[in-house]
């Protein structure tokens, strides 16, 4: 080792002599520039910070901005995956805001829902829930054993890779029933002035065609190659499994909801809340044969969406948020205007009363004078 160090030492020294340091280079360059009479070279500008590639540029820190489909009069979202994310956000107590984008935006993966958090986009409902659980420390499955977590994982896979496609098949097969069953207002959903009649026509025409993307997906997944009776039976089997698992418990793993309850609620709501006037065998089977699943849906609805009726009535994406001060001041102004108008209406009434009283006094005075005159004449 000593020999290697000694033999290498001269070589290192020679290299140092041959290669000038950065400071020497700068000095030589400065001398050359001064010799030529040129001004010293300006320092290079620091690179600008990378632009934030999100739709919500004026975001608030640690607020989740959710991009999903528009509201409907029967349930908050026609997408079980959008409803799944919003239910989780409410159950976990994470501050969020829905972005009213009129379904114009999609994630970089081409999906809805997606969220934006602190200038970062996160897509896919399962990934969203996982990321938010880690960042905010809200794990709904924290009390589950490894065996229970595995059971939840397999059940969620059954729901999202099988039962969801049973519902999707019905939607692509009967688009007119979808509009009636959920009372969809396409004009509101798309934020357009085109009449609903025209929008409904094109929706029915395109949604059920073989070349439509949804129809292609259902067939490619394998569900679309079966008969209506077979597909309905598939759905009933899945519901029976869920009903047997739930039994008489309030939630699947006890007294508190977990991620499995969130997923089940989001998907079963798409079945249960279809308008009763629209025929749907899977909904009828669920209400008649699986009443415990109906109970679960209602419990989750009451717990996570106390404003459900308000959402479905006003179609407000952010009914859970307090009104801005501007809106409150407008409401107060309107109330004050109404009060002023009421006061103005009262004023003429009061003036009329005063006039009547004055007229009565004048009449009384006139009567008194006439009586005095009569007495004088009599004398």
C-alpha positions as CSV (number, residue, x, y, z in Angstrom):
1,X,0.0,0.0,0.0
2,X,2.9,2.4,0.8
3,X,4.4,1.8,-2.6
4,X,1.1,2.6,-4.3
5,X,0.7,5.8,-2.4
6,X,4.2,6.9,-3.3
7,X,4.0,6.0,-6.9
8,X,0.7,7.8,-7.3
9,X,1.8,11.0,-5.5
10,X,3.9,12.4,-8.4
11,X,1.2,11.7,-10.9
12,X,-1.4,13.5,-8.8
13,X,0.9,16.5,-8.5
14,X,1.5,16.6,-12.3
15,X,-2.3,16.6,-12.9
16,X,-2.8,19.5,-10.5
17,X,-0.1,21.5,-12.3
18,X,-1.6,20.8,-15.8
19,X,-5.3,21.5,-14.9
20,X,-5.8,25.1,-13.7
21,X,-8.3,25.7,-10.9
22,X,-11.7,27.3,-11.5
23,X,-10.5,30.5,-9.9
24,X,-7.5,30.8,-12.2
25,X,-9.8,30.3,-15.2
26,X,-12.0,33.1,-14.0
27,X,-9.0,35.4,-13.5
28,X,-7.7,34.6,-17.0
29,X,-11.1,35.2,-18.6
30,X,-11.4,38.5,-16.7
31,X,-8.0,39.6,-17.9
32,X,-8.8,38.8,-21.5
33,X,-12.1,40.6,-21.3
34,X,-10.4,43.7,-19.8
35,X,-7.7,43.6,-22.4
36,X,-10.3,43.6,-25.2
37,X,-12.2,46.4,-23.5
38,X,-15.4,44.4,-23.0
39,X,-17.5,44.6,-19.8
40,X,-17.3,41.6,-17.5
41,X,-19.8,38.8,-18.3
42,X,-23.0,39.0,-16.3
43,X,-23.9,36.2,-13.9
44,X,-26.3,33.5,-15.3
45,X,-29.9,33.8,-14.1
46,X,-31.1,31.2,-11.7
47,X,-33.6,28.8,-13.2
48,X,-37.2,29.7,-12.6
49,X,-39.1,27.4,-10.2
50,X,-41.2,24.7,-12.0
51,X,-44.8,25.8,-12.8
52,X,-47.5,24.1,-10.8
53,X,-49.5,22.0,-13.3
54,X,-52.9,22.0,-11.6
55,X,-56.3,23.4,-12.5
56,X,-56.7,25.1,-9.1
57,X,-53.7,27.5,-9.1
58,X,-54.9,29.5,-6.0
59,X,-55.2,26.5,-3.8
60,X,-55.2,26.5,0.0
61,X,-52.7,24.4,1.8
62,X,-53.8,20.9,2.9
63,X,-57.2,21.4,1.3
64,X,-58.3,18.5,-1.1
65,X,-59.8,19.7,-4.3
66,X,-62.1,17.0,-5.7
67,X,-62.9,16.7,-9.4
68,X,-65.9,14.5,-10.0
69,X,-69.2,14.3,-11.9
70,X,-72.2,16.7,-11.3
71,X,-74.9,16.0,-8.8
72,X,-78.2,14.3,-9.5
73,X,-81.6,14.6,-7.8
74,X,-81.4,11.1,-6.4
75,X,-77.8,10.7,-5.2
76,X,-74.6,12.8,-5.0
77,X,-72.8,11.1,-7.8
78,X,-73.5,8.7,-10.6
79,X,-70.0,7.4,-10.3
80,X,-69.4,4.9,-7.5
81,X,-65.7,5.8,-7.5
82,X,-66.5,9.5,-7.1
83,X,-69.0,8.8,-4.3
84,X,-66.4,6.5,-2.7
85,X,-63.8,9.2,-2.5
86,X,-66.2,11.9,-1.2
87,X,-67.6,9.4,1.4
88,X,-64.1,8.6,2.6
89,X,-63.2,12.4,2.9
90,X,-66.3,13.0,5.0
91,X,-65.8,9.9,7.2
92,X,-62.1,10.8,7.7
93,X,-62.9,14.4,8.4
94,X,-60.5,15.8,5.8
95,X,-61.2,19.3,4.6
96,X,-62.2,19.2,0.9
97,X,-63.9,21.3,-1.8
98,X,-65.6,20.1,-5.0
99,X,-64.5,21.9,-8.1
100,X,-67.4,22.7,-10.4
101,X,-65.7,21.9,-13.8
102,X,-68.9,20.8,-15.6
103,X,-67.1,17.4,-16.4
104,X,-64.6,19.2,-18.6
105,X,-61.5,17.9,-16.9
106,X,-60.0,14.5,-16.6
107,X,-56.8,13.4,-14.8
108,X,-53.6,12.7,-16.6
109,X,-54.7,9.1,-16.6
110,X,-58.0,10.1,-18.3
111,X,-60.1,9.4,-15.2
112,X,-62.6,10.8,-12.8
113,X,-62.4,11.3,-9.9
114,X,-59.0,12.9,-9.3
115,X,-57.9,15.3,-6.6
116,X,-55.4,18.1,-6.3
117,X,-53.5,18.6,-3.0
118,X,-50.9,21.3,-2.5
119,X,-50.3,21.6,-6.2
120,X,-50.1,17.9,-6.9
121,X,-52.6,15.8,-8.8
122,X,-53.6,12.3,-7.5
123,X,-55.8,10.0,-9.6
124,X,-57.7,6.7,-9.1
125,X,-60.0,6.3,-6.2
126,X,-58.0,3.6,-4.5
127,X,-54.7,5.5,-4.8
128,X,-56.4,8.7,-3.6
129,X,-57.6,7.0,-0.4
130,X,-54.3,5.4,0.2
131,X,-52.3,8.6,-0.3
132,X,-54.6,10.7,1.9
133,X,-54.6,8.0,4.6
134,X,-50.8,8.3,4.8
135,X,-50.6,12.1,4.5
136,X,-53.4,13.0,7.0
137,X,-53.0,9.9,9.3
138,X,-56.6,8.7,8.9
139,X,-56.5,5.0,8.3
140,X,-60.1,3.6,8.6
141,X,-58.7,0.1,8.7
142,X,-56.3,0.7,11.5
143,X,-58.1,-1.6,13.9
144,X,-58.4,-4.5,11.5
145,X,-56.3,-7.6,11.8
146,X,-54.2,-8.9,8.9
147,X,-56.9,-11.5,8.1
148,X,-59.6,-8.9,8.1
149,X,-57.6,-6.7,5.8
150,X,-57.2,-9.6,3.4
151,X,-60.9,-10.3,3.5
152,X,-61.7,-6.6,2.8
153,X,-59.2,-6.6,-0.1
154,X,-60.8,-9.6,-1.8
155,X,-64.3,-8.3,-1.2
156,X,-63.5,-4.9,-2.7
157,X,-62.0,-6.7,-5.7
158,X,-65.2,-8.6,-6.2
159,X,-67.3,-5.5,-6.0
160,X,-65.1,-3.3,-8.3
161,X,-64.1,-6.0,-10.8
162,X,-67.5,-7.8,-11.0
163,X,-70.5,-6.2,-9.4
164,X,-69.6,-2.8,-10.8
165,X,-69.6,-4.3,-14.3
166,X,-73.1,-5.8,-13.8
167,X,-74.3,-2.2,-13.2
168,X,-72.3,-0.8,-16.0
169,X,-73.8,-3.4,-18.4
170,X,-77.3,-2.2,-17.5
171,X,-76.4,1.4,-18.0
172,X,-74.9,0.9,-21.5
173,X,-77.8,-1.4,-22.5
174,X,-80.6,0.9,-21.3
175,X,-79.4,4.5,-21.5
176,X,-82.9,5.9,-21.5
177,X,-83.6,4.1,-18.2
178,X,-80.4,5.7,-16.8
179,X,-81.7,9.2,-17.5
180,X,-85.1,8.4,-16.0
181,X,-83.8,6.3,-13.1
182,X,-81.4,9.0,-11.8
183,X,-83.4,11.9,-13.1
184,X,-80.3,13.3,-14.9
185,X,-80.4,16.9,-16.0
186,X,-77.8,16.9,-18.8
187,X,-78.1,20.6,-19.3
188,X,-77.1,21.3,-15.7
189,X,-74.5,18.5,-15.6
190,X,-72.7,19.8,-18.7
191,X,-73.2,23.5,-18.0
192,X,-74.7,24.2,-21.4
193,X,-77.7,26.0,-22.9
194,X,-78.6,23.3,-25.3
195,X,-82.1,22.0,-24.6
196,X,-82.4,18.8,-22.6
197,X,-84.5,17.2,-25.4
198,X,-81.6,17.4,-27.8
199,X,-79.0,16.3,-25.2
200,X,-81.1,13.4,-24.1
201,X,-81.5,12.3,-27.8
202,X,-77.8,12.3,-28.4
203,X,-77.1,10.6,-25.1
204,X,-79.5,7.7,-25.8
205,X,-78.2,7.4,-29.4
206,X,-74.5,7.3,-28.5
207,X,-74.4,5.6,-25.1
208,X,-75.9,2.3,-26.1
209,X,-74.1,1.9,-29.5
210,X,-71.6,-0.8,-30.1
211,X,-68.9,1.6,-31.0
212,X,-69.4,3.6,-27.7
213,X,-66.4,3.3,-25.4
214,X,-68.5,2.1,-22.4
215,X,-70.1,-0.7,-24.4
216,X,-66.7,-1.8,-25.8
217,X,-65.3,-1.9,-22.3
218,X,-68.2,-4.0,-20.9
219,X,-67.7,-6.5,-23.7
220,X,-63.9,-6.5,-23.4
221,X,-64.2,-7.1,-19.7
222,X,-66.3,-10.2,-20.4
223,X,-69.6,-9.2,-18.8
224,X,-71.1,-8.0,-22.1
225,X,-71.0,-11.4,-23.8
226,X,-73.5,-12.9,-21.4
227,X,-77.3,-12.8,-21.5
228,X,-79.4,-10.4,-19.4
229,X,-80.6,-13.3,-17.2
230,X,-77.0,-14.5,-16.6
231,X,-75.8,-11.0,-15.8
232,X,-78.6,-10.4,-13.4
233,X,-77.8,-13.7,-11.6
234,X,-74.2,-12.6,-11.3
235,X,-75.3,-9.5,-9.5
236,X,-77.6,-11.3,-7.2
237,X,-74.9,-13.7,-6.2
238,X,-72.6,-10.8,-5.3
239,X,-75.3,-9.2,-3.3
240,X,-76.0,-12.5,-1.4
241,X,-72.3,-12.8,-0.5
242,X,-72.2,-9.2,0.9
243,X,-75.5,-9.8,2.8
244,X,-74.1,-13.0,4.4
245,X,-70.9,-11.2,5.3
246,X,-72.7,-8.3,7.0
247,X,-75.2,-10.5,8.8
248,X,-76.7,-8.5,11.7
249,X,-73.7,-6.2,12.3
250,X,-74.1,-2.5,11.8
251,X,-70.9,-2.5,9.7
252,X,-68.8,-5.3,8.1
253,X,-66.2,-5.4,10.9
254,X,-68.1,-4.2,13.9
255,X,-69.5,-0.9,15.2
256,X,-67.4,1.5,13.1
257,X,-67.2,1.8,9.3
258,X,-64.0,0.8,7.4
259,X,-62.9,1.2,3.8
260,X,-64.9,-1.8,2.9
261,X,-68.1,-0.1,4.1
262,X,-67.2,2.9,2.1
263,X,-66.8,0.9,-1.1
264,X,-69.9,-1.2,-0.5
265,X,-72.0,2.0,0.2
266,X,-70.7,3.8,-2.9
267,X,-71.6,0.9,-5.2
268,X,-74.9,-0.2,-3.6
269,X,-76.2,3.4,-3.6
270,X,-76.0,3.2,-7.5
271,X,-78.5,0.3,-7.3
272,X,-80.7,1.2,-4.3
273,X,-81.5,4.9,-5.2
274,X,-82.7,4.2,-8.8
275,X,-86.2,5.7,-9.0
276,X,-88.9,3.2,-8.1
277,X,-90.8,4.0,-11.3
278,X,-87.9,2.5,-13.4
279,X,-87.8,-1.3,-13.5
280,X,-84.5,-2.7,-12.2
281,X,-84.4,-6.4,-11.1
282,X,-81.2,-6.0,-9.1
283,X,-82.6,-3.2,-7.0
284,X,-85.8,-5.2,-6.3
285,X,-83.7,-8.3,-5.3
286,X,-81.7,-6.2,-2.9
287,X,-84.7,-4.6,-1.2
288,X,-86.6,-7.8,-0.9
289,X,-83.8,-10.3,-0.1
290,X,-81.0,-8.3,1.4
291,X,-82.7,-5.8,3.9
292,X,-79.5,-5.7,5.9
293,X,-77.7,-4.2,2.9
294,X,-80.4,-1.5,2.7
295,X,-79.9,-0.8,6.3
296,X,-76.1,-0.4,5.8
297,X,-76.7,2.0,2.9
298,X,-79.0,4.2,5.0
299,X,-76.6,4.2,8.0
300,X,-73.7,5.3,5.8
301,X,-75.9,7.9,4.2
302,X,-77.0,9.4,7.5
303,X,-73.5,9.3,8.9
304,X,-71.6,10.7,6.0
305,X,-74.2,12.8,4.2
306,X,-76.5,14.6,6.7
307,X,-77.0,17.1,3.9
308,X,-78.1,14.5,1.4
309,X,-81.6,16.0,0.8
310,X,-80.0,19.5,0.4
311,X,-77.5,18.1,-2.2
312,X,-80.2,16.4,-4.2
313,X,-82.5,19.4,-4.1
314,X,-80.1,22.2,-4.9
315,X,-77.5,20.0,-6.8
316,X,-74.9,22.0,-4.9
317,X,-71.4,20.5,-5.0
318,X,-70.3,22.2,-1.8
319,X,-73.3,22.2,0.5
320,X,-71.0,21.0,3.3
321,X,-69.0,24.2,3.2
322,X,-70.2,27.4,5.0
323,X,-71.3,30.2,2.7
324,X,-68.7,32.9,1.8
325,X,-69.1,36.2,3.5
326,X,-70.0,37.9,0.2
327,X,-73.1,35.6,-0.1
328,X,-74.0,36.2,3.5
329,X,-73.8,39.9,3.0
330,X,-76.0,39.6,-0.1
331,X,-78.6,37.7,2.0
332,X,-78.4,40.3,4.7
333,X,-78.8,43.1,2.2
334,X,-81.8,41.4,0.7
335,X,-83.3,41.0,4.2
336,X,-82.7,44.7,4.9
337,X,-84.3,45.6,1.6
338,X,-87.3,43.6,2.5
339,X,-87.5,45.3,5.9
340,X,-87.2,48.7,4.3
341,X,-89.9,47.9,1.8
342,X,-92.0,46.7,4.7
343,X,-91.4,50.0,6.5
344,X,-92.2,52.0,3.4
345,X,-95.5,50.1,3.1
346,X,-96.2,50.9,6.8
347,X,-95.5,54.6,6.4
348,X,-98.4,55.4,4.1
349,X,-100.7,53.5,6.4
350,X,-99.6,55.6,9.4
351,X,-99.9,58.8,7.4
352,X,-103.5,57.8,6.4
353,X,-104.4,57.3,10.1
354,X,-102.9,60.6,11.0
355,X,-105.0,62.3,8.3
356,X,-108.1,60.6,9.4
357,X,-107.5,61.8,13.0
358,X,-106.9,65.4,11.8
359,X,-110.0,65.3,9.7
360,X,-112.1,64.1,12.7
361,X,-110.7,66.9,14.9
362,X,-111.6,69.5,12.3
363,X,-115.1,68.1,12.0
364,X,-115.5,68.2,15.8
365,X,-114.3,71.8,15.8
366,X,-116.7,72.7,13.0
367,X,-119.6,71.1,14.9
368,X,-118.7,73.0,18.1
369,X,-118.7,76.3,16.2
370,X,-122.0,75.6,14.5
371,X,-123.6,74.8,17.9
372,X,-122.2,78.0,19.4
373,X,-123.6,80.0,16.5
374,X,-127.0,78.4,17.0
375,X,-127.0,79.3,20.7
376,X,-126.2,82.9,19.9
377,X,-129.0,83.1,17.3
378,X,-131.4,81.7,19.8
379,X,-130.5,84.4,22.3
